[in-house]
Amino acid sequence: MRAALLRLRRATGIPITFGGMLHDARRLRIAEISGARTNALHGLAICTGHGLGGKSMALSRPCAVTDYQEARHISHEYDAAVSAEGLRSVLAVPVVVRRKVRGVLYGALRRPVALGDRAFDAAVAAARDVEQALVVRDEVRGLLALAREPVAGLGAWEEVREVHGVLRALAPQVVDGGLREQLLAVCGRLAAAGGGSSLAGAVALSPREVDVLACVAAGSTNAAAAERLGLRPETVKGYLRAAMRKLGAHTRLEAVVAARRAGLLP
């Protein structure tokens, strides 16, 4: 959210952007602000249907007013905070994931001037960035929960290996540093649980080389691995060749087997 708000300000010149995520089904709290002159908006609780943001939450679509204080189509529970910050023209864009509103992004001017298409498009793009980050975070958390379940049987190991590959591919997309470190730590535990030797430290593969091998181990072609990892197929080939050379392997299968023996893959 913080990064999206900063990008919105830089892309449009809007002097103040702010937003927050829902804490329950009907209420969010303004937690991130960029460009404020006062603390009037910080921590403000917005309820569904109330004010401009609440209207955006209720309708699940962007909403705007040219002059907040005079707007007739919104309620005015938050006029004191808005006035204290000197806001006039305001837009609100919901963050929607799987048809559920998860937050709201705002942009505002301190003069009553209609915000144009450029500002709307930039605000919608910023909200989409937050949505994508939430999708990745949700998927990672679900996979982490699955990865912590006890493993039993060969079929379960194949599932673990697939989960490991997906987690490795998602790690670079995770903005939250703490969650990314947690994800990589679980990947390490999954790899160690495969029963490999303690040679991982002796085989110095780069993180991307391990990512590519994880995809190959799950049966991905170079093209499929490239799509999963957000790389070019030629780049995937380069990482795979480098990993094979370091592992002393002559084929993709040999590389996967060697990586498992070294404790780099489950």
C-alpha positions in Angstrom: 0.0 0.0 0.0 2.8 2.4 0.9 4.7 1.9 -2.3 1.5 2.2 -4.4 0.6 5.5 -2.8 4.1 6.9 -3.4 3.9 5.8 -7.1 0.5 7.4 -7.4 1.8 10.8 -6.2 4.9 10.6 -8.4 2.9 9.6 -11.5 0.2 12.3 -11.2 1.5 15.1 -9.0 -1.5 14.6 -6.6 -0.3 16.3 -3.4 -1.7 13.8 -0.9 -2.5 10.1 -1.2 -3.6 7.8 1.6 -5.3 4.5 2.2 -5.8 1.4 4.3 -7.0 -2.2 4.5 -10.2 -3.6 5.9 -10.0 -5.0 9.4 -13.3 -6.7 9.1 -16.1 -6.9 6.5 -17.3 -3.4 7.0 -14.5 -1.2 8.2 -11.0 0.0 7.3 -8.5 2.2 9.0 -6.4 4.8 7.3 -2.9 3.5 8.0 -0.7 4.8 5.2 -0.5 8.5 4.2 1.9 10.3 1.8 2.0 14.1 1.6 -0.2 15.0 4.7 0.3 18.3 6.5 -1.5 17.1 9.7 -2.3 13.9 11.6 -6.1 14.4 11.1 -6.5 11.4 8.7 -4.1 9.0 10.4 -6.0 6.1 12.1 -9.4 7.3 10.8 -11.9 4.4 10.7 -14.0 4.3 7.6 -17.2 2.3 7.6 -18.9 0.9 4.5 -21.3 3.4 3.0 -20.0 6.4 5.0 -18.1 9.2 3.2 -16.5 8.8 -0.2 -14.3 5.8 0.7 -17.2 4.1 2.3 -19.3 4.6 -0.8 -16.5 3.2 -2.9 -16.4 0.2 -0.6 -20.1 -0.3 -0.9 -20.2 0.0 -4.7 -16.9 -1.8 -5.3 -15.9 0.9 -7.8 -14.0 4.2 -8.0 -15.8 7.3 -6.7 -14.8 11.0 -6.8 -16.1 14.4 -5.7 -14.9 17.8 -6.9 -15.6 19.5 -3.6 -15.8 17.1 -0.6 -17.5 19.6 1.8 -20.2 20.5 -0.7 -20.8 17.0 -2.2 -24.4 15.9 -2.0 -24.1 12.2 -2.9 -22.0 11.1 0.1 -22.5 11.3 3.8 -20.3 13.7 5.8 -19.2 11.8 9.0 -15.5 12.6 8.2 -15.8 16.3 7.3 -13.8 17.4 10.3 -10.7 15.4 9.4 -11.0 16.2 5.7 -11.4 19.9 6.5 -8.4 19.8 8.9 -6.2 18.5 6.1 -7.6 21.0 3.7 -8.9 18.5 1.1 -11.4 19.5 -1.5 -11.2 17.3 -4.7 -11.0 13.6 -3.6 -11.1 10.2 -5.4 -11.3 6.8 -3.8 -10.5 3.5 -5.5 -11.3 0.1 -3.9 -8.8 -2.7 -3.7 -10.8 -5.8 -4.8 -9.5 -9.4 -4.6 -11.8 -12.2 -5.7 -14.8 -9.9 -5.7 -14.1 -8.9 -2.1 -13.1 -5.3 -1.1 -9.9 -5.5 0.9 -8.9 -1.8 1.1 -9.3 1.7 -0.4 -6.7 4.0 -2.0 -7.4 7.8 -2.0 -5.9 10.7 -3.8 -6.8 14.3 -3.1 -6.2 18.0 -4.1 -6.5 21.0 -1.8 -8.5 22.9 -4.3 -11.9 22.1 -5.9 -10.7 21.0 -9.4 -12.1 17.9 -11.1 -9.6 15.1 -11.3 -9.0 14.0 -14.9 -8.6 10.6 -16.6 -4.9 10.5 -16.0 -5.4 10.7 -12.2 -8.2 8.1 -12.3 -6.2 5.7 -14.5 -3.1 6.0 -12.3 -5.2 5.5 -9.1 -6.8 2.4 -10.6 -3.4 1.1 -11.7 -2.0 1.6 -8.1 -5.0 -0.3 -6.7 -4.4 -3.1 -9.1 -0.7 -3.3 -7.9 -2.0 -3.7 -4.3 -4.5 -6.3 -5.5 -1.8 -8.4 -7.2 0.4 -8.2 -4.1 -2.5 -9.4 -2.0 -3.2 -12.3 -4.4 0.5 -13.4 -4.1 0.5 -13.0 -0.3 -2.7 -15.0 0.0 -1.4 -17.8 -2.2 1.9 -17.9 -0.3 0.2 -18.1 3.0 -2.0 -21.0 1.8 1.0 -22.8 0.4 3.0 -22.2 3.6 0.1 -23.8 5.6 0.1 -26.8 3.2 3.9 -27.1 3.5 3.7 -27.4 7.2 1.4 -30.4 7.1 2.9 -33.8 7.9 4.2 -35.7 4.8 3.4 -39.4 4.3 3.8 -41.6 1.3 5.3 -41.1 -2.2 2.3 -39.3 -3.5 2.5 -36.8 -0.7 6.2 -36.2 -1.6 5.2 -35.3 -5.1 2.8 -32.7 -3.7 5.6 -31.3 -1.5 7.9 -31.0 -4.4 5.2 -29.2 -6.4 4.5 -26.8 -3.5 8.3 -26.2 -3.1 8.5 -25.2 -6.7 5.6 -22.8 -6.5 6.9 -21.2 -3.4 10.3 -20.7 -4.9 8.7 -19.1 -7.9 6.5 -16.8 -5.8 9.3 -15.6 -3.4 10.7 -12.8 -5.7 7.1 -11.4 -6.1 6.5 -11.0 -2.3 6.9 -7.4 -1.3 6.7 -8.1 2.4 10.3 -8.8 3.5 9.3 -10.8 6.6 6.9 -13.0 4.7 9.5 -13.5 1.9 12.1 -14.7 4.5 9.5 -17.0 6.1 8.7 -18.4 2.7 12.3 -19.1 1.8 12.9 -20.6 5.3 10.1 -23.1 4.7 11.5 -23.9 1.2 14.8 -24.7 3.0 13.0 -27.0 5.5 11.1 -28.8 2.6 14.4 -29.3 0.8 16.1 -30.7 3.9 13.1 -32.9 4.7 13.8 -34.7 1.4 16.6 -36.7 3.1 19.5 -35.3 1.0 23.0 -35.3 2.3 24.6 -32.3 4.0 26.4 -31.2 0.8 24.2 -28.2 0.2 26.9 -25.8 1.4 29.4 -27.5 -0.9 27.3 -26.9 -4.0 26.9 -23.1 -4.5 23.9 -22.7 -6.6 22.3 -19.2 -7.0 18.7 -18.7 -5.8 17.6 -18.5 -9.4 19.4 -21.7 -10.4 17.5 -23.5 -7.5 14.2 -21.9 -8.7 14.8 -23.2 -12.2 15.7 -26.7 -10.9 12.6 -26.7 -8.7 10.4 -26.0 -11.8 12.3 -28.7 -13.8 11.8 -31.2 -10.9 8.0 -30.5 -11.0 8.0 -31.4 -14.7 8.1 -27.9 -16.3 9.5 -27.3 -19.7 11.9 -24.4 -20.1 9.0 -22.3 -21.5 6.7 -23.2 -18.6 9.5 -22.5 -16.1 10.1 -19.1 -17.8 6.4 -18.2 -17.5 6.2 -19.3 -13.8 9.4 -17.4 -12.9 8.8 -14.3 -15.0 11.9 -14.9 -17.0 12.8 -15.4 -20.7 13.2 -19.0 -21.9 16.8 -18.2 -22.9 17.5 -17.0 -19.4 16.0 -20.2 -17.9 18.3 -22.2 -20.2 21.3 -20.3 -19.0 20.5 -20.9 -15.3 19.8 -24.6 -16.0 23.2 -25.0 -17.8 25.0 -23.2 -15.0 23.3 -25.5 -12.4 24.1 -28.6 -14.4 27.7 -27.6 -14.6 28.0 -26.9 -10.9 26.3 -30.2 -10.0 28.4 -32.2 -12.5 25.2 -33.3 -14.4 24.8 -34.0 -18.1 21.0 -34.1 -18.2 18.1 -32.3 -16.6 17.2 -35.4 -14.7 20.7 -35.9 -13.4 20.7 -32.2 -12.2 17.5 -32.7 -10.3 18.7 -36.0 -8.7 22.0 -34.3 -7.8 20.2 -31.3 -6.3 18.1 -33.6 -4.2 21.1 -35.5 -3.0 22.7 -32.2 -2.0 19.6 -31.2 0.0 18.8 -28.3 -2.3 15.4 -29.8 -3.4 12.9 -32.0 -1.6 
